[in-house]
Amino acid sequence: MTIAYFLHIDGLAGQHDELHRWADNVFAPALCASGQAKRVEAYSPQNVVDPYLGSESGKLLIVQADFPTLEMLENAIANPAVAHALAVLPDKENFTITAEAFTTQHFPLLDGSTPERRAPISFVVRYYRPIENLQAFNDHYADHHPPIMANFPKIQNILCYFPVIWRDASSVAPSNSFLGNELVFETVDDLHQALSSDVRHDLRADYRLFPPHEGKNTHYAMSRRVLFSEPE
């Protein structure tokens, strides 16, 4: 099992580069200070057009850190280095900052494979509370949506993220997300072509069958950079 921690930061576009320097030089080393993170990546916003949703602006920065266990995640976030890193975030009063933790599940491609995530472009989806029946919603999504997504041309990975109950020692507000999905491609053009394909219409048809959901959902095109990875 992999436990994925996400820190989401949003603000003004002009703050993008400063935020990513902070992620590279301060926050990623802090997450790794406990020696328990397997991999840390930083996401930057990209632009694509979805036929149903138009173009949504992604977060200025998402940092993802993967851990082998929930305890390792909790120990890492409780490390004083993380508190210090968050305290020295430049202009933090001008940012919206949230965090979340999930279990990670890979879903098969059409050939039945579930390869490691290596391609650098991700379509990042989140569903937020309120939700009438979380388990029914997530079960329907997992049973029906990924098999449709497998038909996207040039898709490299299909992942879903399911929330865990955890102790967050930081002062960061929870994201209030109850489900994540991520589609991975080699290039932004590949993602754009996928969203323009008939598969997107099939997904919308399944969306109309979802159990009741009152909260918002977001869809962001993002590129990823690896900041740390354990030797394989």
N, C-alpha and C positions, 0 to 999 in steps of 0.2 A: 504494500500500500504506500502511496505517496500522499503526504499532507501538504497542500499548497497554501501558502500565505500570500495575500495580495495587499499592497498599500496603494491606494488611488489618490492622486493629487491633481487638482484642477485649479486653474487661475488664468492669468493673461498670457496670450501667446508669446509675448516678448520675454517671459520668464522661463521659457522652455530650456534654453541652454544652461542657465544657472542651476535649474532643478536637476538636470541630468549630470552636471559636474558633482553636485551634492550626492546623488545616487552612486556615482562611480567611486568617489573618493571618501565618502563618509558613511552613508547608510549601508551599502553592500558590505564593506569591511566590518561594520557593527553587527550585521546579521550573521556574519561568518565567525565572529569573535569567539563564540562558544564551541566552534569546531563541529557543529551538528548540521549545518546546511549542506545539502547535496548540490544545489544549483541555484544561482541567482540571475535573473534576467530583468532588463529594463525595456519597457514598451514606449514607443513614441507614436503620435497620431499620424495617420495617412488619410488620403481622401479617396473614397469610392462612392458611387451612386447606386443605391438599392432601389429597384423599381417600385417597391411599396413604401419605403421609409425615406427616400431621398438620401441626402448626405448628412450624417450626424458627426459632429466634432468629437473626437476622442479625448480622453483625459490627457493633460500635458505629460503626465508620467504615471505609469504603473510599474511597480516593482513586484516581481514574483520571486518568492524563495520556497524551494521544495525541501521537505524534511521527511525522513523515514517514518517518524512516529509523531503523534500529537504531543507527547511529553517533550520530545526534542524541540518542537516548535515553541512550546510554552517556555522552556528553559532559555531558548535563544532570545525571545522577546523580553524575558525578565532580566536579561543581562544588562548591567548598567550602561554598557556601550550603546545599546539601542536607545535608551532614554536620552543619553547625551546627544546622539545623532539627531533625534527628533527635536531636541531643544535648540540645536544650532542650525536648524533648517532656515535658510535665508527668507526673510519677509513672510514667515509662516502665517501671520495674521491675515495675509492677503490670499491665502489658499483655502480650498475646501479639501479636507483630508479625511479619508475613511479607510478602514481595514476590514479584512474578512479572511476566514480560513475554511478550506474545503477538503474533502477527499477527492481524489482525481480518478476518473475512469476513462480509459481509451476505448473507443468503439471501432469495430472493424471496417475497413475499406471494402470495395466490391470483391477484391481477391481474397478476403478473409484475414488479411494481415492487420496488425496493429503496431506499426513501426514507431520508433522513438521520434519525438518532436524535434526536428532539426531545421526545417524550412523556416525562413524568418518573418513571414507575413501572417498575421492572425486576425481573424474576424471575431471580435470579443463581444459576447452577448451576456447580459445579466437580466434577471427577473427579480423584482423587489416586492416586499410586503406592502400592503396587506394581501393575504391570500386565504381563501376560505378553507381549502383542504390541501395543505402543502404536499403530503405524501401522494395523494391522488394525482396532483398536477405533475410532480416529478416522475412518477411511475409512467404516466401517459407520455410525457416528453421522451423519457429514455427508451420506451418501447417503440415509439413511432417516428420521432424526428431523426435520430441518427441513421436509420436505414434509408431514409430519403436522402439525407445529406451525402451518403456514400456515392450517390449518382452524380454529384458535381464533377465537372471535368477538371482534371489536374489537381484534385484535392489530395493533400498529403497526410492529414491527420484529422480525426474527429474526437474531441474530448468533451466530457461533461464534468462539472464540479458540483458536488453536493455538500451542503453545510454541515459543520461539526459543532458540537458544544465545547467551548474551550475557555481557558482563563487567559485573558489578554492583560498583561501587566502594564501595558502602555496606556497613555491617556488619549489615544486615537479613538474617535467615534466609530462604532460598527457601521458597515455599509448598509445593513438591512436587506441584503440580497439573500435569496433562498435557492437560487439555481444559477449556475454559469454554464455557458457553452462556448466552445472555441473551435473554429475551422481554420486550418493551416494550409498555406500555399507558398510556392516559391517566389512569386512576384505579385505586385499590386495588380498588374494586368491580368494575371491568372485569376485573382479574386474577383476582379471586375467582370471578367467573362463568365465566371461561375454564377455570380449574382444576376447576370443578364440571361442566364439559361432558363429553360422550362422547369428545371428543378426548383427554382425559387417559387414558381407558381404552385408546385406540388406542396412545398412547405407551407405556403400561405393557406392552402386548403386544409392541411392538418391543423394549423394554428386555430382555425375556426372551430375545431372540435375539442380544443383544450378545455379542461375543467375551469370553472369560474375563477377569474383572477382580476382583482381590482387595482393592483399596484402597477407601476410603470415597468417598461422594459427598454433596454438600450442596446444598440448595435454599433460597435466602433471598429473601423479598420486601423490596425496598429502594426508597426514593425518592431521586432525584438532584437536586443543585443545581449549576448551572454557576458555577465560581469564576473561570474565565478562558476566553475564546474569541477566536481571531484574528478580525478583521473580515472579513466575507465580501465 
